[in-house]
Amino acid sequence: MKRLLPFVALLFLFLILLFPAQSLAGAKEGLSLWWGSVFPALLPSFICLKLSEKLGLLRDAFPRPRGRIAAVMGFSLLSGAPNGAKLTQLFVRDGTLSDGAAQRLLPLVNSTGPAFLLTIIASDLLKNKALFRPVALAFYGTILCLALPHLARIPQQEGKKRSSLPCPFWEALAAAIEESMLDMLRIGGCILFACTLLSLIRHRLHDPLASAALAGFMEVCAGSAAIAVLPLPLRLRTALLAGEAAFGGASVMLQTLCCYPGLRPLPYLLRKLLLGAAVGACCYLVFPLFPAVSSVFAARGEVLSRALSLSALLLSSALSALFLFLLSLMACGRRDEA
């Protein structure tokens, strides 16, 4: 398989030269999505996460493995992927988690944040904020139910102690900004690659179902927009959108690979597909408990042009900042006790 990868890259380059208009359109779409939505949504939380790591807050606030994994899940579910992968990588490096346990937990802890579910799925695509409730219940309920057995099997020994004092605040802040900007460039490259490849393939497809399936596999925003306009009942469309958000697509997998280089892509994609199927089925079952009346859908171009609104960005940043602030208070309290 590895021997074929260089030829796949050459084939991709050949397609770009053969279809320059479609390649440029896909790259522009990916750049707009990254610069207009992903970059401002993720950069503040990336900087906060790196800063807390360099100051030792996460390790001091949660000395036991189960507490650290709960922190990974809490931060990831609030801020969205790939922050869960970044935290998991930190805890693998310091010995809290083994690589095998991390591989099993990554599909669960590295998931879409509530801003995407509320703003894109419920508000922009379904045009009914009330549908956030069944989607969120199915999404987070399924993830928590699947994560609890993994959490129970993690031993409760103390984590490794710091061998040296944390670096000064301003030095840590400068390093956190530098490393976060590099991570954001990598994520932007993943999004551009996925959107360009999607544009090259999708323009040859004329079947809406095949086009929606391909978009859903490649990129979560494009896939959600394609699913939303399918001629399906509202209940089924909502379930499919919830499942697509849980799956995340190949673009999120590539972003996760940048944050967790030891990721095994095929098992990860298979677990994410199974998670998406479980979330979609759960959403379909609980949908009658939350009756909805609106079935008006936004246009695909409108959704992709404003993938995360200002309210979603503020919500994501505020929740991330609050979470890290609480970690800081807990760390300071433990140091005072010591």
C-alpha positions, 0 to 999 in steps of 0.5 A: 500500500505504501508503495502506491502512495507516490503514484496516487500523489502523481495522479492527483497532480495530473488531475489538477493539470487536466482540470485546472478550473475545478481544482482552482474552485475547490482550492478557493472553497477550501481556503475560504472555509479555513480562513473564514471559519476554521482559523478564527474558531480554532486558533484561540483554543489552540493557543490556550491549550499550548499555553496550559501545557507549557505552564503545567496546568493540565498535568497539575490540575488532573494528576490521575489518568481518568481525570485527564481523559475526562478533561480531554473529552470535556475540552474536545466536546466544547471546542471541537476537533482536532483539539481532542487529538492534541490533548490525547497526544500530550497525555500519550507523551507523558505516559498517562495513556498508552498508544493503543488506548489512545487509538481507541479513544480518539474517534470519541474524544475528537468530535464536532463541537456544539457550535457546529451542531447549533449554527450549521446543522440546526440553524443554517441547514434545518432552519430550526434551532429546536432540532439542536436538542435531538441532534445534541442528545443523540450525538453526545449521549452516544459518545458518552455511553461509548466512552465510559467503558474505556474510561473505567478500564484506565488505571488510576495511578498517579501521572508522572510528576514534572521534573522541572519548573514551567517556563516563564509566562511570556516565553510560554505564550510566544512559544504557544502562538508560534506552535499554534500557527504552525498547526493551523497551517497544517490544518489549512493544507488538509482542508485545501487538499480535501476540498480540491480533491472533492471538486475534481471528482464531484464535477464528474458525478451527476447522481445527487446521492453519489455526490452527497455520499462523496462530499460527506466522506471528504469534508464535513461542511460540504457533506452536510450541505449536500445531505441537507438538499436531498429529497428525504423526510426531515427526520431522516435528513436530521439523522443523516446530518447528525451522523455526518457530524459524528463521522467528520470526513477525511478532512478531519481525519487528516487534521487529526493525523497532523495533531497525532502523527501515530494515528492509524488512518484506516481503523480510525476511519472505520471507528468514525464510520461506526460512530456516525452510524450509531449517532444517526440511528440514535437521532432517528429514534429520539427524533419523535420526542422533539417535534419540529415544524420547519423543513426549509433548507439553506442553499449550499453556497450560503452555508459554506460561505458562512460555515461558522457565524460570529455567535458560534465563534464567540460560543466556542471561544468562551467555552474554551476560555472558561474551561481553561480558566477552571483548570488554572484555578484547580492547578493553583489550588493544588499548588497552594495545598502542596 
